[in-house]
Amino acid sequence: MTNGDWVRGMNDEQLAFFINIGRPNCNDICEDAKSGCAFGCKHHCGEDVLREWLKRKVGD
């Protein structure tokens, strides 16, 4: 199961939590974010990194 499959299987309560505070953020999954990239993100403000996370197997 991928992270995307896991997210698509969430109920409304789980999804609300995930969108609010449970989802991965740039600081957790992008090396560039650690040096500050608020106005120059090469990953479309995290979309590319999050898309890759959705494709990974749960727990990877």
C-alpha positions in Angstrom: 0.0 0.0 0.0 1.3 3.4 -0.9 0.9 6.6 1.2 -1.5 7.8 -1.4 -3.7 4.7 -0.9 -3.5 5.2 2.8 -4.7 8.8 2.6 -7.5 7.9 0.1 -8.8 5.4 2.7 -9.1 7.9 5.5 -12.4 8.9 7.0 -13.3 12.6 7.4 -11.9 12.8 10.9 -8.6 11.3 10.0 -8.3 13.4 6.8 -9.0 16.6 8.7 -6.2 15.8 11.2 -3.9 14.8 8.3 -4.5 18.1 6.4 -4.2 20.2 9.5 -1.1 18.8 11.2 -0.4 15.1 10.3 0.9 15.5 6.8 4.7 15.6 6.1 6.0 19.1 5.8 8.9 20.4 3.7 11.3 20.5 6.7 10.8 16.8 7.2 11.3 15.6 3.7 13.3 18.2 1.7 16.9 18.9 2.2 16.5 22.3 0.5 14.0 23.5 3.1 16.5 23.3 5.9 18.4 26.2 4.3 15.3 28.3 3.7 13.5 28.3 0.4 10.3 30.2 1.1 10.6 32.4 -2.0 12.7 30.1 -4.2 11.4 26.6 -3.9 12.5 24.3 -6.7 9.8 21.8 -5.8 6.7 24.0 -6.5 6.2 24.8 -2.8 6.5 21.2 -1.8 4.1 19.7 -4.4 6.8 17.6 -6.1 8.1 16.3 -2.8 4.6 15.5 -1.5 3.8 13.8 -4.8 6.8 11.5 -4.4 5.8 10.8 -0.8 2.3 9.7 -1.9 3.9 7.2 -4.3 6.1 5.6 -1.6 5.1 2.5 0.4 3.6 3.3 3.8 6.5 3.4 6.3 9.3 4.2 3.8 
